[in-house]
Protein backbone atom coordinates (compact mmCIF):
# COMPACT_ATOMS: atom_id res chain seq x y z
CA UNK A 1 0.00 0.00 0.00
CA UNK A 2 1.27 3.44 -0.87
CA UNK A 3 1.02 6.54 1.33
CA UNK A 4 1.57 10.19 0.61
CA UNK A 5 4.97 11.69 1.36
CA UNK A 6 4.37 15.27 2.50
CA UNK A 7 6.64 18.31 2.74
CA UNK A 8 6.42 17.97 6.52
CA UNK A 9 7.76 14.40 6.34
CA UNK A 10 10.93 15.56 4.68
CA UNK A 11 11.21 18.82 6.68
CA UNK A 12 10.86 21.03 3.64
CA UNK A 13 8.54 23.81 2.55
CA UNK A 14 7.63 22.22 -0.75
CA UNK A 15 6.35 18.70 -1.31
CA UNK A 16 8.90 16.17 -2.63
CA UNK A 17 9.01 15.12 -6.27
CA UNK A 18 8.14 11.55 -5.30
CA UNK A 19 4.77 11.77 -3.62
CA UNK A 20 3.62 8.22 -3.15
CA UNK A 21 5.81 5.79 -1.25
CA UNK A 22 5.36 2.66 0.82
CA UNK A 23 5.31 2.80 4.66
CA UNK A 24 8.85 1.56 4.94
CA UNK A 25 10.20 4.22 2.58
CA UNK A 26 8.22 6.95 4.31
CA UNK A 27 9.79 6.04 7.64
CA UNK A 28 13.19 6.02 6.01
CA UNK A 29 12.67 9.48 4.47
CA UNK A 30 11.32 10.81 7.77
CA UNK A 31 14.26 9.63 9.86
CA UNK A 32 16.77 10.79 7.25
CA UNK A 33 15.19 14.26 7.16
CA UNK A 34 15.16 14.47 10.97
CA UNK A 35 18.81 13.35 11.15
CA UNK A 36 17.98 10.35 13.30
CA UNK A 37 21.21 8.75 14.51
CA UNK A 38 21.49 5.18 13.28
CA UNK A 39 25.02 4.53 14.55
CA UNK A 40 24.79 4.31 18.36
CA UNK A 41 27.19 6.34 20.51
CA UNK A 42 28.33 3.27 22.41
CA UNK A 43 29.21 1.49 19.16
CA UNK A 44 31.06 4.63 18.05
CA UNK A 45 33.09 4.70 21.28
CA UNK A 46 33.83 0.97 20.97
CA UNK A 47 34.88 1.29 17.32
CA UNK A 48 37.04 4.29 18.13
CA UNK A 49 38.84 2.40 20.92
CA UNK A 50 39.20 -0.75 18.87
CA UNK A 51 40.54 0.96 15.75
CA UNK A 52 42.91 3.16 17.78
CA UNK A 53 44.40 0.11 19.50
CA UNK A 54 44.71 -1.77 16.20
CA UNK A 55 46.22 1.32 14.51
CA UNK A 56 48.79 1.91 17.27
CA UNK A 57 49.73 -1.80 17.30
CA UNK A 58 50.21 -1.92 13.53
CA UNK A 59 52.22 1.30 13.51
CA UNK A 60 54.46 0.20 16.39
CA UNK A 61 54.99 -3.16 14.72
CA UNK A 62 55.81 -1.48 11.42
CA UNK A 63 58.11 1.05 13.07
CA UNK A 64 60.01 -1.53 15.09
CA UNK A 65 60.52 -3.66 11.98
CA UNK A 66 61.70 -0.68 9.94
CA UNK A 67 63.94 0.80 12.62
CA UNK A 68 65.71 -2.52 13.11
CA UNK A 69 66.16 -3.04 9.37
CA UNK A 70 69.21 -2.13 7.34
CA UNK A 71 67.47 1.04 6.11
CA UNK A 72 67.41 2.62 9.57
CA UNK A 73 71.06 3.77 9.87
CA UNK A 74 70.94 5.44 6.44
CA UNK A 75 67.72 7.39 6.91
CA UNK A 76 67.67 7.63 10.69
CA UNK A 77 64.96 5.95 12.80
CA UNK A 78 63.48 9.20 14.12
CA UNK A 79 62.91 10.45 10.59
CA UNK A 80 61.17 7.20 9.66
CA UNK A 81 58.98 7.48 12.76
CA UNK A 82 58.14 11.10 12.06
CA UNK A 83 57.34 10.30 8.44
CA UNK A 84 55.20 7.23 9.14
CA UNK A 85 53.22 8.73 12.01
CA UNK A 86 52.69 12.07 10.26
CA UNK A 87 51.58 10.26 7.10
CA UNK A 88 49.12 8.17 9.12
CA UNK A 89 47.64 11.18 10.93
CA UNK A 90 47.43 13.28 7.78
CA UNK A 91 45.70 10.46 5.91
CA UNK A 92 43.24 10.19 8.79
CA UNK A 93 42.66 13.96 8.75
CA UNK A 94 41.98 13.85 5.04
CA UNK A 95 39.43 11.10 5.60
CA UNK A 96 37.80 13.04 8.48
CA UNK A 97 37.63 16.12 6.27
CA UNK A 98 36.16 14.20 3.34
CA UNK A 99 33.46 12.68 5.53
CA UNK A 100 32.58 15.73 7.64
CA UNK A 101 32.63 18.18 4.75
CA UNK A 102 29.56 16.47 3.34
CA UNK A 103 27.81 15.55 6.57
CA UNK A 104 28.51 18.69 8.60
CA UNK A 105 28.57 21.01 5.63
CA UNK A 106 25.01 20.14 4.72
CA UNK A 107 23.45 19.64 8.13
CA UNK A 108 25.51 21.79 10.56
CA UNK A 109 24.84 19.13 13.14
CA UNK A 110 28.18 18.03 14.60
CA UNK A 111 26.77 15.30 16.80
CA UNK A 112 24.94 13.68 13.89
CA UNK A 113 27.98 14.18 11.64
CA UNK A 114 30.25 12.33 14.06
CA UNK A 115 27.83 9.42 14.35
CA UNK A 116 29.27 7.83 11.25
CA UNK A 117 31.48 4.78 11.23
CA UNK A 118 33.73 6.26 8.56
CA UNK A 119 34.24 9.46 10.60
CA UNK A 120 34.97 7.47 13.76
CA UNK A 121 37.46 5.16 12.05
CA UNK A 122 39.16 8.18 10.44
CA UNK A 123 39.47 9.90 13.83
CA UNK A 124 40.93 6.69 15.24
CA UNK A 125 43.55 6.71 12.45
CA UNK A 126 44.52 10.31 13.33
CA UNK A 127 44.73 9.35 16.99
CA UNK A 128 46.82 6.24 16.40
CA UNK A 129 49.38 8.28 14.46
CA UNK A 130 49.67 10.77 17.32
CA UNK A 131 49.80 8.10 20.05
CA UNK A 132 52.42 6.04 18.19
CA UNK A 133 54.62 9.09 17.72
CA UNK A 134 54.26 9.94 21.41
CA UNK A 135 55.11 6.36 22.48
CA UNK A 136 58.12 6.17 20.19
CA UNK A 137 59.57 9.52 21.17
CA UNK A 138 59.00 8.84 24.85
CA UNK A 139 60.52 5.34 25.02
CA UNK A 140 62.93 4.89 22.15
ZN1 LIG B 1 9.19 1.60 -0.55
Boltz pocket constraint, residues with backbone or C-beta under 6 A from the ligand:
constraints:
  - pocket:
      binder: B
      contacts: [[A, 21], [A, 22], [A, 23], [A, 24], [A, 25], [A, 26]]
      max_distance: 6.0
